[in-house]
Structures are given as C-alpha cells and as structure tokens.
Amino acid sequence: MKASSPTTSLFPLLGKAATILERFDLPVDALAARKVLEGKTPPEIARMAIQLAALRVRARDKTPLASRMLFTKKGLEQSTDGRICAWRAREIARILPNRFILDATCGIGAESLALLQQGQRVVSSDLDPLHAACCSANIAAAGFPNRVLVADARFPVLDPEILVLDPDRRAKNESSAGSKPGAFASRLEPAAWSPDLSEVVKLLTAVPAGCVKLPPGIDAMEVQALLDAVAPDLPRRFTWTESGNNLRELALWTGELAPPSEPTHMSVRILGGPMKALDAPIQAITLGGASTDLVDEPALAPETSCTEPGRPILRWLVEPRASVIRAGLIGALARELSMAPIDPFMAYLGGISEAPPKPHPLARTYRVLDAAPLDRKLVRKMLKAHDVGQLTVKKRGHKASADELAARYRGPGKATGWLVIARVGRSHRAFLVEPVE
C-alpha cells in the first residue's frame, strides 16, 4: 500500500464541484459559466466545477456514464473507449467467467466498470490517490461493489486469478537517455513506462491469466522477444483493436486468457457510435490467424500480379485496415476475399475479375480506372485523359508524403480523383481509382 499524497486533498474539491454541477446547469462557455457561479461558491470550487463540466462533455464519446463521473484531465486522456473496454470485458468473461480480477492500474475506472458489468469480481487499484478516489466514486455511482485501493501495480497486494494492466505511458521520466528532468517519456519507450515492460512481463508470470493494454504502434515482436527471454512457455496472444476509424491499442493476453483455441493474433474493429448504456450490445468484426512469429503469409497468386509487363490489368484494389496490417493478417484477408497482394511486400490486394470483391468491414475497396508507371509525364497524361486535377493520394513504399505527391502530380483537370501509389516489384506504379462505398 502507498501512503496518501497531497493530490488526495483535491478530491474533496472535486466532490464539491460535482455537487455544484447537480445544482446548476452551466453553459458550455467558460466565461458565461463563471458569471453563473460568481458569488455562489468559492472561486476554487467554481473553477473546478467548470473544468469537470468540460471534461464530462469530452467524455460522452467514451462512456455512457459521463454525466455522473469524476474526471481529471490526465485520467480522461488515459482512459480507454468504453466500447473497447466492453468488448475486452466480454472476451474475458467468455473465456474465464466469474473470476477474481485485479485491475491494477484502474485510473478513473473505465476498465473496472466494464468488468463489473460482466459479473466479474473486481478489485481496483492505482498508484495515484486522486485517480483511485475518482475510480471509487465512479464505481459507486454506477451501483457496483466498491473495492478500490491505493497501491503500486509493481507490488500487487492481492493474488488475483486475472491481472489487468494499462501501464502509464505518460509517466514523467527523469532517467531515460536524452530526457530532461520532469519531461514526459515517449509512449513507445517501454523502459520508461510505469510499470515498465520488463516489470509487466514478470507480473504476468506470477498470475494464472493476464491482459495488458499497449500502444498500437509498439512492435509486437519486441514484446514477444521479452516474453521468450523471461517466460518462454507462457501462452500469449495479441489483438489489435480499432474504433472510430483509428487503431487504438494492442492488447497482450497471457496464460489462461490465451488458450490454444484462440487465434494467436487478431484484428478487431469495433463498430457503432458511443455507448448509450454499460450493457449496450457491442458489434465487433474480427479476423484471426495462428502464428508464433506474427509474420504474414501472403496468399500470392501470380495471375493477379502486376510486377511484370503483360500481366492482366488490375480492376480492383483493396486496402486492409490498420489493425489487419499490424496483426500481420494481410494473407488471411486475401484468402477470405480470394484476392492477392499486388506485391509480396505491399499491403494492397489486387483483383482482375469483372465482379467487385465482396465488401469487408476490415478493408476498403477501390475500382481501378487506369494505371501507369510512376513517371511524372505518364501520370499527368493519365490524369489528363480522365480530366482529373485535384488529387487525394494514398501511398505505400514511397518516401515522399501523400501531400507532396498530390502537389507533384495534380494537373489542370476539373475533376477530383484518387491516386494510389505503391511499390510493385522494383519500381512504383500509380493507380487512378475511385472508392467503392
């Protein structure tokens, strides 16, 4: 257990701020809100009430309980989208129902609330006393049993059946190379997290099952290597989750949460808008694969390749979503769509049939209108033939930015077009395409 810090003195003020919000319907504009509260409450409480009101508005897209919860700016920024929390909690309950779970980095309580909603027995803890107090209040406001501790995740005070961790990737770092005292560490610098990645792995070896939230940009092979070094026999699997058209996180599942029946890596896309209730249904599209090294196995089909002259002209391009690419599941998607990568090292699938590929929520389809080698004269000639001027460029395998390429190849045409630029074989090609909705 960790002794209370001075931040706990802020919690009574936060509670009073919440009471003010129950009494007054504050306008969105901060200046107008100040005028409403002027003379009715001490300035410090008024200021905190206005901040809490603004945070609750921002939280509406993350949790259906936003209007009743206590937030800090950092706590809200670090909290996970409620839909992702709900999906993960339901996955845990599907594999290991009715277990004792320690949410050891609970923050303001988003993960704990989702786990409690699934009927799990949850104890929550956080190193930050203010966040632990917010979590306790938020769980109580939702009507669930309230078991919240102030504790360091590196030294669990309980022996759970499942350990849930979300390392603080915004912890102030005074020791990492190149950092100034008090500077924030890189979110992709695992040694600077709290707890750091090596500590996380050691914690996972001490529990029957674990689930760790990691940034989506981290190299899963790095995590694999650390697991192999410390606990080579520890079962593990990975899921890359996206919502709202953005890749949100990589989750590591270990022990009994990584049974042989589950794919070792999976792409997950959460559909729909903000949750309206904690028990609201969650629609998720998944694509899984079985691999020990997270290396994709592209379903190459020479007849769809465009690496050599004389090959059939592509009629369709399919762009896998970020979670598919990160999970190394391009080959799995190719097999599902009966398509093939246009190049073994490019995350674009191609098709030559007259019929379009079936729509897939984990990919975007484009109709190919024309194609040319990536030569400025040839590309501009192609665009002129289609009266295309302004361009939206998507590219892979080219060092220039999409904006630079759009400026380089746009012409005087009246129409707006889409240009896909990709390395194919030893050179680049440009495909004039239109999205298939």
N, C-alpha and C positions, 0 to 999 in steps of 0.2 A: 504493500500500500504506500501511497505517496502523500505526504502532508499537504494540506491546503496551501495554495499560493495566493498572492494578492489578487489574482484575477477573480477569485470567488466573491470578492466584495462587489463586483459588477453584477452578479446575478440578482441580488435584491432590487437593484435599479432596473434590470431588465424585466423582472416581475412586475414592478410598478409601472413600467412602460406599457406592458401588456394590459394592465388594468385600465390605463388611460385610453388605450385603443378600444376597450369594451365600452367606455363611456362616451367617446367622441368619434364621430365619423369624419376622419380627417381628409381634407382634399389632397389630391396627388401632389400638387405643387408644394414644395417645402416651405416657401415663404408664406404662402397662404395658411399652411398648417401651423406655422409658428404664431401667426396672428390669432388663430382659433384658440391656441393653448396659452397665450400670453395672459399672465396673472392668475391662471387656473392651476398651475403646477410649477414646481421649481424648474428653472431653465435646464438643468442637467437631465431631469427626467423627461422634459418636453423634447429635448434633443434626441434622447434615446428612443422615445416613442416614435418620432418621425423617422428615424433610421430603421426601426423594427417594421414600421408600416411599409417602407420602401422594400425591405428585404422580403416581406411576405408577398408583395406584388411580384417580385422576381421569382419567388419560389413556386408560383402557381403552376408553372410548366413542369416542375419536378415532383411535387407531391400534392395529393388531394386535400391534405390537412393543413395547407399553408396558412390559412387564416387563424388557426389555433396554436401554431407552433412558435417556439422561441428560436431565434436565429442570431448568429454572429455573421459578419461578412465572410470571414475565413471558413466558418462552418458550412455556410451555404455553398460557397465555391467548391469546397471539397466533397460535398455530399453527392451521392450518385442519383441519377434519374430514377424516380420511383418505379418506372416500368421495368428498368433493368434490375432493380432490387427485387421486384415482384417475380420476374422471370427466374432469377437465380434462386430465390427462396423456394419457389415451386419445384425447381430442379433438385434442390437439396432434399425437400420433403418427399419427392418422388423416389429418390434413391435411398434415403435414410430418414424415414418419418419418425416423429416423436423422439427426438434426440435432445441431449443436453448440449447447448451451443454457447460458446463464449465468443461474443462479438468484441474482440479485444482492442479495437480502435474505433469505437462506436460513433465518434463525432457527435452530431446533433441527433442521431438515432434513426436515420432513414433505413439502414440495413436491418437494425433490430426490429423496427416496426413491421417490415415485410416478413421477417422470420416468425415473429409472434402471430401475425395474421395466418400463417400456415400451421399454427398449433404447436410449434416447437417450444421447448423450454429454454429460455434465453437469459443469460446474464451478460450485461453490457459493461464495458469499462473504457476509460480514456485517460490518458496522461494529463490532459488539460482539464482542470477542475471546472472551469466555466462550461466547456462543452459537455462534460459529464452531467452537470446540473441541468443544462438545456435538454440533453437526452432524457434524463429522468422526468422532467416536466412534460416533454413531448409524448413519452410513453404513457404517462398518467392521463394526459389529455385525451389520448386515444382509447383509454379504458382498459389497458392491458396491465398485467402484473409488473411491478416496477422494481427491478433489481439492477441497480447501476452503481459501479464502484469507480473510485479514482485510483488507477493502477497503471503501471508501466507494462506495455504489451510484451516486452522482452523478458519479464519475470512474472508469468501468469500465477495468480493466487489460487486458481482452481484447476482441476484436471477435467477438461471437457471431453465429450465424445467427438465434437466438431469444433475446430478453431477457425474463426473468420477474421481475416486481417485486411486492412487497407493502409499500407504504410504511408506516412506523411511525406509527400514528395515536395512539400514547400517548407520543410523544416529549415531554420536558419543554420547555415553551415559555416563554421569558422576554421575548419581543418582541411577541407579538400583543396587540392592544388589549384592555385590561381584565384582562390576566392578571397574576397575582402572580409574582415571580421563583421559578422552580422548580416552578410549577404545571403540571399536565398540560393540554395543549391539547384542544380539542373534537375528537372523532373526525370531525365533519363540517366542520371548518375546514381546507380543503385547503392553505392557505398555511402552516399550522403542522406539516404532516406532514414526515417525513424519509424520502426526499426529498419536497419539496412538489410539488403537482400540476403547476405550470408546469415544474419540472425534469423530472418524469416524461415530460411530452409532448415535451420537447426530446430526451430519451434515446430515445424511441420513433422519432423521425425519423431517428436515426442507425443503425438496425438494420433488417435485412430483415423481421423479424417480432417482435411483442411481445405479451405478455399481462400485464395489471395487475389485481391484486385491489383492489377499492374497497369501501367500506361500502355496504350496500344502501340506506341512507337518503339517499345523496347524489343530487342532481338530475343525471340523465344529460345534460340539456340544457346544464348548466354545463360538463360535460366536452366536449360537442360544440362549444360556443362557443369553448373554448380551443383545441381541435384545429383548428377552422376558421380561427382567427386565426394560428396558428403553422404549421400544415401542412394547408391546405385540401384537398390532393389525396391525403392519406394515407388509405388504406382503413381502415375501422373498423367494428366491430360490438360489440354488448353482449349479455351473458347475465346474467339474474337467477337465482340458484340458491338453492334451499331444501332443507333436510333436517330431519328431526325436528320437522316442523310449524312451523318457523321459517324466515323469509327470512334467509339467511346472508351473501350477498355479491353485489355487482355486479362482473362481470369485463369489462374492456375488451380487445378483441383488435384488433391492428393489422397493417398490411402484408400479408404472405403468409398470415397467420392469419385474414384477413378477405377471402377470395376472393369473387367475385360469386355463386358457387354457394351460399354460406351465407346464412341469414337475417340481416338487419341487427340484429334484436333477438329474443331468445328467452327464454322461461320454462322453467326446468329444475327438476324435482323429483326428488331422489334418494330412492329407496325402500329399505326394509330397515333392519335394525339395524346395530350396529357390525361392522366388517370382521373376519373371522377370520384372514385372511392378505393379504399385499400383492397377490397375484394373484387374489384372490377376485372373482367376477363382480359388476359394479355394474349395478343396474337403475335406469334414469333415464327419466322421462317428459318429453318436450319439446313445446313449442308455439312455432312461429316465425312471424315476419312480416317483410315487406320495407317499410321506411320510412326516409326520410332524416332525419325530424324527431321520431321516436318519438311521434307523435301518433296516437291510436287512431282507427280508422274504424268507429264502431258500426254494426252491421247492423240499422238501425232498421226495424221492421215496425209500421205504425200499428195493425194489428188486435190487437196484443198490448199496446198502450199502455194505461195506466190513468190518464192525465192528464186525461181528460175524462169527465164523467158519461155513463153509457150504454155505455161500453166493456165488453167481456166481462170477467168476474171472473177474476183470475189463479188458476190451480190450482197452479202451481209457481213457486218462486223458486230461482235458482241463484246462489251466491256464489262468484265466482272467487277463487282463492288469491292471496296477496300477490304472488308472482312474476309472475302474469299481469297484475295491475293495474299494478305497477311497470313492466313491459315494454310497457305500452300495447297489450295484446293482447285486450282485452275483446271487440272486434269479431270477432277471429279465433275466439275461443272461442264467441261467439254463432253464428257461421256453422257451426261444427263441430257444435253442438248443435241447430241450427235453432231458435234462440230469439232474443230481442231484449232490449236494455236496457229496464227499466221507465221509464227517463228517460234522455235523451241524456247526462246528466252524473252518472249513478249507476252504481256498479259492481255492480249486481244485474241478473240476467237473469230474464225472466218467460216463462211458458208457459201456454197456455189449453187445451191438448189434455187428454183424459182419461188418456192413457198418460203415464207419467213420462218425463222425458228420460233418455237413456242415461247410466249412471254415468261420471264422468270424474275421473281422479286429480288434475286441476288445478282442481277445483271441488267445492263441497258443495251438495247438493240438499235443499230443504225443500218439504214438502207444505203448501200454504196451506189452513188450516182456516177462516179468517174474516179480514175486513179492515174497517177503519174509519178515518175521518179522525182525525188526532192531536188529539183533544179528550178531556180527562180523563174527562168523564162518558160519552162514547161508547165510549171504550176500556174503561173499567171495566165498562160494560154488556155489551160483547162478551165480556170475560173471565168475567164472572159467568155468562153463558149457557153457558160451557164449564167452569164450576166451577174456573177457574184462579185460583190465589192467588200463590204464589211465581213469580218470573219470571227467566228468563235473557234479557237484551236484547242484540241486535246492532243497531248503528245506523250510518248514513252520512248526512252532511249535516245533523247536528243538533249544536248547540254543547254541550249537556249530555252528561255522561258516561253510559256504559251503566249504571253503578251508580245514578246519580241518577235515571235514567229508570225503572229497575226499582223503586226505592222509591216513585216518584211514582205508578205505575200498578198496583202489586200490590194485590190485594184479599183477601177472606176465604176464597176458594175453597180446596179441599183438594188440587187437582192442581197440579203444576208445569208451567209452559208456557214456550214460546219466543216472544219478540216481536221482530219485525224492524221497525225504524223507519227510514224513508228519505224524503228529499225527492223528491216526484214532481210535476213541474210547478212551480206557485207555492206549494205547501203540502206538509205532511208527511202520510204515511199510516202506519198501524200494521197489520202483518200478523201474525196469530196463526198460527204454523207448527209443524211437527214435523219433525225431521231424518229424512231418508231414508238409512238405513245401506246 
